[in-house]
């Protein structure tokens, strides 16, 4: 009785039914207000009292990419190095490969 509930299809159906029940239950608390075609009042973009005609920002992520790449590489390398079993030669080879690949990637990333 206790193991059939843990089968993935049955657990999926149970969670799906629970989430649908929650969705339908929380709809009773929503305001049900639809967004008008001409935004005004609470549907208007807030810009500290300034009347903004076009509120879509076009951010430039070119300065962000090197930091995100550095963050990703360092965390993957730290995860791999920290989880290498002690005394296994093939695992040490994979860890040294990750170290070498990350060093090359960071050299390419931060060279001028």
N, CA, C and O of each residue as an XYZ file, in Angstrom:
448
protein
N       0.825     -1.202      0.000
C       0.000      0.000      0.000
C       0.859      1.252      0.000
O       0.513      2.221     -0.675
N       1.977      1.267      0.739
C       2.755      2.488      0.870
C       3.691      2.722     -0.309
O       4.131      3.856     -0.496
N       4.022      1.712     -1.118
C       4.967      1.918     -2.216
C       4.291      2.287     -3.531
O       4.937      2.906     -4.377
N       3.042      1.945     -3.744
C       2.410      2.273     -5.016
C       2.158      3.770     -5.148
O       2.042      4.270     -6.266
N       2.069      4.498     -4.035
C       1.900      5.950     -4.114
C       3.162      6.655     -4.602
O       3.104      7.784     -5.088
N       4.307      5.975     -4.468
C       5.566      6.572     -4.882
C       5.898      6.299     -6.342
O       6.925      6.774     -6.828
N       5.078      5.563     -7.047
C       5.305      5.333     -8.473
C       5.154      6.671     -9.198
O       4.196      7.401     -8.943
N       6.076      7.001    -10.090
C       6.046      8.318    -10.730
C       4.731      8.687    -11.411
O       4.293      9.825    -11.243
N       4.069      7.811    -12.166
C       2.804      8.237    -12.779
C       1.717      8.546    -11.746
O       0.955      9.499    -11.908
N       1.652      7.750    -10.701
C       0.621      7.969     -9.679
C       0.932      9.225     -8.871
O       0.031     10.006     -8.566
N       2.195      9.421     -8.528
C       2.576     10.636     -7.802
C       2.315     11.873     -8.655
O       1.879     12.899     -8.134
N       2.577     11.789     -9.960
C       2.307     12.919    -10.857
C       0.826     13.260    -10.879
O       0.454     14.431    -10.798
N      -0.019     12.244    -10.987
C      -1.465     12.493    -11.024
C      -1.941     13.096     -9.700
O      -2.780     13.997     -9.698
N      -1.416     12.610     -8.582
C      -1.810     13.141     -7.276
C      -1.414     14.606     -7.146
O      -2.213     15.426     -6.695
N      -0.193     14.939     -7.536
C       0.259     16.330     -7.455
C      -0.512     17.200     -8.433
O      -0.862     18.332     -8.100
N      -0.787     16.698     -9.634
C      -1.553     17.453    -10.621
C      -2.955     17.774    -10.104
O      -3.422     18.906    -10.232
N      -3.616     16.792     -9.529
C      -4.961     17.018     -8.978
C      -4.906     18.014     -7.826
O      -5.776     18.878     -7.719
N      -3.898     17.908     -6.962
C      -3.771     18.843     -5.845
C      -3.535     20.267     -6.348
O      -4.118     21.210     -5.811
N      -2.693     20.441     -7.367
C      -2.419     21.782     -7.888
C      -3.635     22.363     -8.597
O      -3.897     23.560     -8.481
N      -4.386     21.536     -9.334
C      -5.601     22.029     -9.979
C      -6.640     22.438     -8.940
O      -7.325     23.446     -9.114
N      -6.762     21.663     -7.857
C      -7.687     22.026     -6.781
C      -7.269     23.341     -6.136
O      -8.114     24.179     -5.820
N      -5.969     23.522     -5.941
C      -5.479     24.780     -5.380
C      -5.737     25.940     -6.336
O      -6.132     27.021     -5.900
N      -5.520     25.730     -7.634
C      -5.778     26.771     -8.625
C      -7.243     27.184     -8.611
O      -7.550     28.375     -8.566
N      -8.137     26.223     -8.649
C      -9.560     26.538     -8.646
C      -9.990     27.166     -7.326
O     -10.855     28.042     -7.307
N      -9.392     26.726     -6.223
C      -9.730     27.308     -4.926
C      -9.259     28.750     -4.799
O      -9.969     29.585     -4.238
N      -8.074     29.050     -5.311
C      -7.541     30.417     -5.206
C      -8.169     31.381     -6.200
O      -8.048     32.596     -6.036
N      -8.836     30.868     -7.228
C      -9.535     31.757     -8.158
C     -10.658     32.508     -7.456
O     -11.044     33.592     -7.892
N     -11.179     31.952     -6.391
C     -12.249     32.625     -5.647
C     -11.732     33.900     -4.984
O     -12.503     34.831     -4.750
N     -10.424     33.952     -4.677
C      -9.859     35.122     -4.019
C      -9.343     36.172     -4.998
O      -9.035     37.289     -4.584
N      -9.241     35.846     -6.273
C      -8.702     36.801     -7.233
C      -9.742     37.861     -7.565
O     -10.944     37.648     -7.405
N      -9.255     39.004     -8.030
C     -10.172     40.110     -8.315
C     -10.923     39.913     -9.615
O     -12.027     40.432     -9.783
N     -10.341     39.177    -10.526
C     -11.015     38.916    -11.784
C     -11.027     40.106    -12.718
O     -11.785     40.109    -13.688
N     -10.218     41.110    -12.464
C     -10.183     42.299    -13.306
C      -9.301     42.019    -14.506
O      -8.167     41.563    -14.362
N      -9.818     42.291    -15.675
C      -9.048     42.103    -16.898
C      -8.320     43.401    -17.231
O      -8.812     44.490    -16.935
N      -7.160     43.281    -17.842
C      -6.393     44.461    -18.232
C      -7.068     45.139    -19.415
O      -7.374     44.478    -20.408
N      -7.306     46.443    -19.331
C      -7.958     47.149    -20.441
C      -6.999     47.328    -21.611
O      -5.788     47.156    -21.470
N      -7.563     47.680    -22.776
C      -6.730     47.904    -23.954
C      -5.858     49.140    -23.781
O      -4.711     49.146    -24.228
N      -6.361     50.162    -23.157
C      -5.593     51.375    -22.861
C      -5.206     51.333    -21.384
O      -6.064     51.529    -20.523
N      -3.930     51.081    -21.073
C      -3.563     50.976    -19.661
C      -3.685     52.312    -18.942
O      -3.249     53.352    -19.435
N      -4.282     52.249    -17.786
C      -4.428     53.443    -16.975
C      -4.609     53.029    -15.533
O      -5.021     51.902    -15.257
N      -4.309     53.914    -14.620
C      -4.470     53.586    -13.213
C      -3.491     52.539    -12.757
O      -2.280     52.711    -12.899
N      -4.008     51.437    -12.201
C      -3.108     50.441    -11.633
C      -2.425     49.574    -12.688
O      -1.499     48.832    -12.364
N      -2.868     49.655    -13.948
C      -2.232     48.885    -15.007
C      -1.135     49.673    -15.719
O      -0.488     49.156    -16.630
N      -0.928     50.905    -15.311
C       0.061     51.761    -15.935
C       1.440     51.479    -15.333
O       1.555     51.156    -14.151
N       2.483     51.604    -16.159
C       3.837     51.380    -15.677
C       4.207     52.474    -14.684
O       3.933     53.651    -14.920
N       4.839     52.080    -13.558
C       5.236     53.045    -12.543
C       6.645     53.535    -12.820
O       7.572     52.738    -12.960
N       6.804     54.843    -12.899
C       8.122     55.425    -13.154
C       8.301     56.668    -12.293
O       8.696     57.717    -12.802
N       8.020     56.568    -11.003
C       8.223     57.652    -10.044
C       7.468     58.917    -10.435
O       7.985     60.024    -10.283
N       6.274     58.761    -10.926
C       5.456     59.910    -11.282
C       5.676     60.412    -12.692
O       4.927     61.268    -13.163
N       6.678     59.904    -13.374
C       6.964     60.334    -14.739
C       6.027     59.618    -15.700
O       5.777     58.423    -15.543
N       5.513     60.323    -16.678
C       4.642     59.727    -17.683
C       5.513     59.075    -18.752
O       6.139     59.766    -19.555
N       5.551     57.759    -18.761
C       6.414     57.016    -19.669
C       5.566     56.498    -20.821
O       4.575     55.798    -20.613
N       5.966     56.848    -22.033
C       5.225     56.382    -23.212
C       5.590     54.940    -23.561
O       4.707     54.118    -23.808
N       6.871     54.635    -23.582
C       7.325     53.284    -23.916
C       8.136     52.749    -22.741
O       9.264     53.187    -22.515
N       7.573     51.813    -22.000
C       8.222     51.335    -20.780
C       9.023     50.055    -20.988
O       9.435     49.424    -20.015
N       9.247     49.671    -22.215
C      10.035     48.463    -22.461
C      11.512     48.823    -22.495
O      11.958     49.601    -23.338
N      12.242     48.258    -21.589
C      13.683     48.514    -21.520
C      14.419     47.499    -22.382
O      13.999     46.347    -22.488
N      15.491     47.916    -22.984
C      16.334     47.046    -23.779
C      17.704     46.969    -23.095
O      18.632     47.672    -23.495
N      17.836     46.127    -22.075
C      19.111     46.075    -21.348
C      20.216     45.466    -22.202
O      19.969     44.635    -23.076
N      21.427     45.898    -21.927
C      22.597     45.385    -22.614
C      23.309     44.422    -21.672
O      23.806     44.823    -20.620
N      23.355     43.157    -22.056
C      23.937     42.130    -21.199
C      25.385     41.811    -21.559
O      25.933     40.825    -21.064
N      26.008     42.606    -22.395
C      27.370     42.297    -22.802
C      28.350     42.389    -21.632
O      29.337     41.652    -21.604
N      28.103     43.266    -20.679
C      28.967     43.358    -19.506
C      28.653     42.265    -18.484
O      29.496     41.935    -17.650
N      27.467     41.715    -18.545
C      27.033     40.708    -17.584
C      27.560     39.315    -17.932
O      27.803     38.509    -17.034
N      27.739     39.024    -19.211
C      28.107     37.680    -19.648
C      29.404     37.170    -19.030
O      29.424     36.035    -18.554
N      30.497     37.950    -19.010
C      31.722     37.399    -18.414
C      31.562     36.997    -16.950
O      32.125     35.989    -16.520
N      30.807     37.769    -16.187
C      30.602     37.424    -14.782
C      29.744     36.173    -14.638
O      30.016     35.331    -13.782
N      28.717     36.044    -15.462
C      27.868     34.852    -15.407
C      28.651     33.612    -15.825
O      28.495     32.546    -15.231
N      29.487     33.752    -16.839
C      30.304     32.631    -17.308
C      31.319     32.223    -16.245
O      31.515     31.036    -15.989
N      31.960     33.212    -15.629
C      32.915     32.946    -14.558
C      32.227     32.237    -13.395
O      32.746     31.249    -12.876
N      31.075     32.729    -12.987
C      30.297     32.142    -11.900
C      29.952     30.682    -12.207
O      30.099     29.811    -11.349
N      29.495     30.423    -13.428
C      29.115     29.069    -13.814
C      30.316     28.134    -13.820
O      30.255     27.030    -13.278
N      31.399     28.575    -14.429
C      32.586     27.717    -14.495
C      33.100     27.399    -13.096
O      33.393     26.243    -12.791
N      33.211     28.406    -12.254
C      33.764     28.173    -10.918
C      32.868     27.256    -10.082
O      33.374     26.432     -9.321
N      31.570     27.384    -10.211
C      30.693     26.531     -9.418
C      30.693     25.091     -9.923
O      30.630     24.160     -9.120
N      30.761     24.895    -11.213
C      30.831     23.530    -11.740
C      32.151     22.883    -11.332
O      32.177     21.721    -10.924
N      33.234     23.626    -11.441
C      34.533     23.077    -11.050
C      34.556     22.756     -9.553
O      35.048     21.700     -9.157
N      34.033     23.649     -8.728
C      33.994     23.392     -7.288
C      33.148     22.164     -6.972
O      33.502     21.374     -6.096
N      32.036     21.998     -7.675
C      31.181     20.827     -7.452
C      31.896     19.543     -7.857
O      31.846     18.548     -7.134
N      32.553     19.559     -8.996
C      33.254     18.358     -9.461
C      34.414     18.016     -8.542
O      34.584     16.856     -8.165
N      35.212     19.008     -8.179
C      36.378     18.754     -7.329
C      35.941     18.279     -5.936
O      36.573     17.397     -5.354
N      34.875     18.855     -5.411
C      34.430     18.491     -4.066
C      33.815     17.099     -4.006
O      33.785     16.489     -2.937
N      33.328     16.589     -5.125
C      32.648     15.295     -5.094
C      33.494     14.164     -5.668
O      32.983     13.060     -5.858
N      34.766     14.406     -5.949
C      35.639     13.344     -6.455
C      35.950     12.383     -5.318
O      36.404     12.810     -4.257
N      35.710     11.086     -5.526
C      36.055     10.126     -4.483
C      37.569     10.042     -4.303
O      38.329     10.123     -5.267
N      37.976      9.884     -3.086
C      39.399      9.826     -2.767
C      39.976      8.479     -3.212
O      39.398      7.425     -2.948
N      41.119      8.533     -3.890
C      41.830      7.318     -4.241
C      41.413      6.664     -5.540
O      41.871      5.557     -5.822
N      40.574      7.281     -6.339
C      40.190      6.685     -7.615
C      40.883      7.450     -8.732
O      40.680      8.654     -8.884
N      41.681      6.768     -9.494
C      42.479      7.391    -10.551
C      41.605      7.945    -11.688
O      41.833      9.081    -12.104
N      40.615      7.198    -12.212
C      39.802      7.779    -13.301
C      39.044      9.041    -12.872
O      38.901      9.975    -13.661
N      38.569      9.070    -11.652
C      37.858     10.255    -11.170
C      38.799     11.437    -11.017
O      38.419     12.578    -11.279
N      40.021     11.167    -10.596
C      41.005     12.248    -10.499
C      41.323     12.807    -11.886
O      41.539     14.010    -12.038
N      41.351     11.936    -12.896
C      41.579     12.392    -14.270
C      40.484     13.323    -14.734
O      40.757     14.336    -15.377
N      39.231     12.986    -14.411
C      38.109     13.858    -14.769
C      38.222     15.190    -14.034
O      37.957     16.242    -14.615
N      38.605     15.154    -12.786
C      38.743     16.387    -12.011
C      39.845     17.272    -12.582
O      39.670     18.485    -12.692
N      40.990     16.667    -12.949
C      42.063     17.462    -13.543
C      41.672     17.989    -14.915
O      42.093     19.079    -15.303
N      40.864     17.221    -15.660
C      40.355     17.709    -16.942
C      39.481     18.941    -16.731
O      39.612     19.920    -17.464
N      38.594     18.907    -15.745
C      37.752     20.063    -15.438
C      38.595     21.262    -15.009
O      38.317     22.393    -15.407
N      39.607     21.019    -14.212
C      40.493     22.115    -13.801
C      41.201     22.736    -14.996
O      41.262     23.960    -15.117
N      41.738     21.894    -15.882
C      42.442     22.407    -17.062
C      41.480     23.139    -17.992
O      41.801     24.217    -18.492
N      40.311     22.567    -18.225
C      39.335     23.210    -19.104
C      38.860     24.533    -18.523
O      38.661     25.497    -19.262
N      38.678     24.592    -17.224
C      38.237     25.854    -16.613
C      39.343     26.899    -16.659
O      39.064     28.083    -16.850
N      40.588     26.482    -16.487
C      41.704     27.431    -16.579
C      41.805     27.999    -17.988
O      42.028     29.198    -18.162
N      41.643     27.147    -18.991
C      41.679     27.627    -20.379
C      40.492     28.542    -20.654
O      40.651     29.592    -21.277
N      39.313     28.157    -20.197
C      38.119     28.991    -20.397
C      38.243     30.349    -19.722
O      37.858     31.367    -20.297
N      38.772     30.369    -18.516
C      38.931     31.645    -17.827
C      40.035     32.500    -18.450
O      39.941     33.727    -18.459
N      41.076     31.855    -18.970
C      42.109     32.616    -19.672
C      41.518     33.287    -20.912
O      41.771     34.464    -21.167
N      40.729     32.530    -21.683
C      40.096     33.095    -22.874
C      39.109     34.190    -22.490
O      39.005     35.200    -23.186
N      38.397     34.004    -21.409
C      37.383     34.982    -20.986
C      38.002     36.301    -20.561
O      37.477     37.361    -20.902
N      39.113     36.262    -19.821
C      39.657     37.490    -19.241
C      40.897     38.026    -19.939
O      41.526     38.953    -19.427
N      41.271     37.476    -21.088
C      42.399     38.069    -21.808
C      41.940     39.326    -22.518
O      40.752     39.474    -22.808
N      42.830     40.202    -22.794
C      42.463     41.488    -23.426
C      43.003     41.563    -24.802
O      42.801     42.562    -25.491
